[in-house]
Amino acid sequence: MAETLDQATSLRRQPKQARSQERVQQILDAAEQLFIEVGYEQTTTRAIATQAQVPVGSLYQFFPDKAALLKALAHRYFEQEYQLFVQLHAELATVPIAVYVDRMVDAFDQFAIDHPGYQAVLSQMIDLMTVADAATYNEFDPQIGLELAQFLARRNPTLAPAQCDLIATVALKTVNELLWLSLTGDRTFRQQLIAETKVLMTAYLQTYGV
């Protein structure tokens, strides 16, 4: 029977003690490494436990199956990206919008480069997603969208709240899709697409006087 993400929406047991939290991260690191090296389909939970140097029973205390590990890894990436956004967003609150876009796009492009498992994990997650999964694919995106809409409202108080929400949604979804697309080509293609993404988003946001 094919494994799907809706079979594993969360950790089986939330780690509360520091030792348990460290073990969960250890297991996730091992899963990430194996997904990169041999692929998701070829990786077994037993191999992950061996790589993490923990009993397989310890793995199952926290993760009911391999799909749960995949989803937890994706969640960890999304949380790290959100923290990156929060930090940069605060630093760039008053800079010209072209500088804001340039720094933001570069930062998220670099994040994907610095995390070699990013593409492998998210590609496999997309393959396994059901329609229900898609609605909650990245729980941090709505928060980023909200903060971006508030940012737009501060930059141009004449914009209506609903318009700010719409602009933020278009900007976020467009950049996400283009950055993901940039990972599918060679270095030259990625650099060219990143540059075009910056041109596109800067022009779009400048249209609304932000």
N, C-alpha and C positions, 0 to 999 in steps of 0.2 A: 504493500500500500504506500502510495506517495506521501512523503512528509510535507506538511504545510505549516505555515507560521501560526495559524489560528489554533493549532494544537498546543502552542507554548507561548502564552502571552506575557509571562512574568517568571521570576525566580520561584522555584518550588518553596523555598524557605529563605526569608530575608536574613542575611548575616548581621548579627548585632555586635558580637565581640570583635575586637581588632584582629584577632587570629583568624576568625572565620572570614572577615572581609579581605584579609590578605590572601587567604586560600582561594576565594572566588576570583580575585584579580589574577592569581597565579594560573588558575584553570583557564580563564579567558585569554591570557597571554599565550598559553600553550595552544589553545584552539585557533587563535589568530595566526600563529606561526605555521601550523599545519595546513590551514585553509590556503595560505599563501604558497606553501611548498608543494603540496600534493593535491590541493583542491578540496572543495567541500564534499563532493560525492565519495571520494576515496578515503576520507578521514572518518575514523570511528571514534566513538566515545571512549573506548578502551585505549586507543592510541593517544587520545588527548590526555587521559589520566596518566598514562605512562610518561608522556612529555612533561606534564606538570608535576610528576613525582608525587602523586597522591593516589590512594586506593580508588578504584572505580566507584566504590560505594560512596566515597566522599563527594565525587562529582554528582552522583544522582541525588545526594541530599539537597543540592541546590538547583540542578538543572534536570528536568524530566527527560530530555532528549537533545539531539544535536541541533534541532531547529531553535530550541530555547537558547542555546549558546550563541547561535548566529544572531538572534534578535538582541541578546544582551550586548554583544559586540557592537552592533549597529547603534544601540542606545548609548553606549559609551562614546562612540564617535560623535553622535548628535549632541550629547551633553558637552563634550569638549569644544565643539564648534560654537555652541551657545555661549560658553564662557569666553571664547575668543571674541565673539561678536560684542558681548557686554563690555569687555575691556577696551576694544578699539572704538566702539560707539561712544564711550565716555571721553576718550582722548580726542576724538574728531568732531565733537559736538558743534564747534564754531568755525571749522575750516571751510573753504570754498567747496561746493559740491563735487567739483571735478577731483579734488584731492581726496575727499571722502570716498568716492567711488574707486579711485585708483588704489588707495590703501586697503579698502575692504576686499576688493576682488583679488589683489595680490596675496592678501593674508589667507584667504580661503583656498586659493590655488596652491599656496605653499603648504597648507595643512594637508591636502591630499597627497602632495609629493612626499612630505615627511612621514606619512603613515602608509606604508606599502600595502597594508591589508585593507585599506579603505575601499578600493575599487573591487577587490575580490569579495569582500564581505557584502557590500551593498548590491553588487551585481547578482549574487546568489540570493540575497534577500528578495530582490525584485522578482526573480524567477519563481520564488516560492509563494509570493504574496497572493492572497485571495482578494476579492473585491472588498470584503470587510476589513482586511488588513490595510488596504490602501488609504482608508479614511483616517487611520491613526499611524501612518507610516513614520512620521517624525513629530513627536509631541512637542518638540521645542520650536518648530517653525511658527506656530500660532503666536507664541510669545515674542519671537523676533519680529513678526509682522506687526504686532501691537506696538512694540517699542519703536519700530520704524515709522509707523503711522503717527505716533506722538511726536517724533522727531520732525516729521514733515509739517505738522501743525505748528510747531514752535518756529520753524524756519519761515513759514508763510501762514500767518494767522487768518488770512482771508479764505483759505481752503476750508471747505466744509468737512466735518468729521468723516462722513461717509466717503467723500472723495479721497481723503487721506488714507482711509482703509483700503480703498480700491487701488490707489497708486502703489501703496506698500505691497499689496498682494501681487500686482503685476511685476513690480521690481524684483521681489523675492523669488517668485516662480521662474521668471525669465533668467535671472542670474543662476539659480540652481540648475536649470536645464542646460544652460550653455557651459557652465563649469563641468557638469557631468559629461557633456558631449566632448569637451576638450580632452578628457582623459582617454578617449577612444582612439586618438591619432598619435602621430609621432610628435617629437619635441617642437618642430617647426609649426605644425598645425596647431598645437596647443597654444603656443605663443601668439600666433596670428588670431586665434579665436578669443583669447584673453584680451588682446588689444581691441578687437571689435566689440567685445562685450562692454568694455569701459566706454568706448565712444557711444554706443547705443544707450547705456544707462545714464551717462552724463547728459546727453541731449534730451532724453526723456524727462529726467528730473528738472532740468533747467527750464523746460517748457512750462512747468508749474511754479516757477519763481522761487525755488528752494536753493 
